[in-house]
Amino acid sequence: MPDPLSATFAALADPTRRAILARLAQGEASVGQLAAPFSISQPAVSKHLKVLEQAGLITRGRAAQSRPCKLDVARLRDVSDWLETYRRFWDESFDRLDAYLAELQKGDPDAQKN
């Protein structure tokens, strides 16, 4: 079994699963409700839900004959935290580039005409 972050990214790699997560961000839904907008079978949607559940992105409950699905944001928070490191890196890199370009323009009289 891959590490949780790898499992999360693998689950997020599929556009159908991302669409399912977007729908679940609006609230709990049944398998039938989640399957409705897709031109795939309900068993195919169930397979997508299994991947999302194994990755820890959703939970499935039991209500009579229904198995309502609910978004579990803890793993998405882990992804966000992991990405934050790289966002800071790129922000700092672009800030340094901006400062460097500003210094270059100070020394280039033609650059200030633009």
KESE-342673 format. One line per field, with one value per residue (C-alpha): residue in one letter; x negated, y negated, z negated; residue number from 1. Coordinates in pm, whole numbers, padded with zeros to 5 digits. Each point is the difference from the previous one (the first is absolute). Layout:
KESE-342673
guti A ... $
xx X ... $
yy Y ... $
zz Z ... $
zagu NUM ... $
end
This chain:
KESE-342673
guti M P D P L S A T F A A L A D P T R R A I L A R L A Q G E A S V G Q L A A P F S I S Q P A V S K H L K V L E Q A G L I T R G R A A Q S R P C K L D V A R L R D V S D W L E T Y R R F W D E S F D R L D A Y L A E L Q K G D P D A Q K N $
xx 00000 -00144 -00050 00310 -00119 -00069 00339 00166 -00173 00079 00368 -00001 -00158 00335 00240 00309 -00125 -00079 00355 00139 -00202 00127 00357 -00065 -00140 00363 00116 00070 00133 00108 -00173 00297 -00023 -00374 00047 00273 -00218 -00232 00050 -00149 00169 00078 -00248 -00271 00084 -00016 -00353 -00098 00153 -00201 -00323 00098 00090 -00327 -00189 00184 00170 00356 00191 00306 00272 00300 00356 00251 -00068 -00207 -00373 -00034 -00344 -00162 -00317 -00281 -00224 -00288 -00192 00064 -00146 -00311 -00031 00046 -00271 -00238 00066 -00042 -00374 -00027 00229 -00230 -00303 00149 00124 -00347 -00162 00227 -00063 -00376 00049 00208 -00271 -00271 00195 00061 -00376 -00071 00246 -00165 -00326 00156 00135 00180 00189 00161 00159 00230 $
yy 00000 -00339 -00276 -00214 -00297 00222 00169 -00341 -00130 00324 -00038 -00365 00085 00104 -00276 00204 00037 -00371 -00076 00234 -00183 -00334 00126 00131 -00341 -00115 00265 00366 00200 00351 00212 -00057 -00377 00011 00220 -00217 -00255 00262 00216 00299 00282 -00011 00288 -00211 -00290 00244 00095 -00367 -00039 00297 -00165 -00326 00185 00197 -00326 -00142 -00274 00112 00201 00211 00047 00223 -00125 00281 00116 -00308 -00053 -00380 -00137 -00293 -00195 00051 -00307 00124 00149 -00308 -00205 00222 -00072 -00371 00003 00186 -00243 -00301 00065 -00029 -00302 -00182 00107 -00139 -00319 -00066 00085 -00241 -00270 00040 -00010 -00319 -00161 00107 -00137 -00328 -00030 00070 -00268 -00259 00050 00007 -00338 00165 00235 -00295 -00128 00305 $
zz 00000 00096 -00252 -00068 00208 00303 -00037 -00019 00313 00186 -00093 00106 00337 00146 00115 -00093 -00355 -00019 00120 -00265 -00267 00131 -00033 -00352 -00098 00029 -00246 -00055 00298 00088 00264 00231 -00041 00067 00308 00157 00184 00151 00306 -00180 -00187 -00370 -00060 00168 -00231 -00293 00105 00004 -00345 -00125 00119 -00170 -00319 -00003 00046 -00302 00200 -00071 -00255 00068 -00256 -00019 -00003 00062 00359 00083 -00042 -00014 00081 -00175 00070 -00252 00021 -00218 00295 00211 -00284 00014 00374 -00062 -00269 00232 00285 -00229 -00020 00376 00018 -00243 00206 00322 -00166 -00140 00334 00187 -00260 00052 00376 -00029 -00214 00246 00299 -00184 -00061 00367 00107 -00225 00186 00352 00116 00297 -00233 -00181 00326 00010 $
zagu 1 2 3 4 5 6 7 8 9 10 11 12 13 14 15 16 17 18 19 20 21 22 23 24 25 26 27 28 29 30 31 32 33 34 35 36 37 38 39 40 41 42 43 44 45 46 47 48 49 50 51 52 53 54 55 56 57 58 59 60 61 62 63 64 65 66 67 68 69 70 71 72 73 74 75 76 77 78 79 80 81 82 83 84 85 86 87 88 89 90 91 92 93 94 95 96 97 98 99 100 101 102 103 104 105 106 107 108 109 110 111 112 113 114 $
end
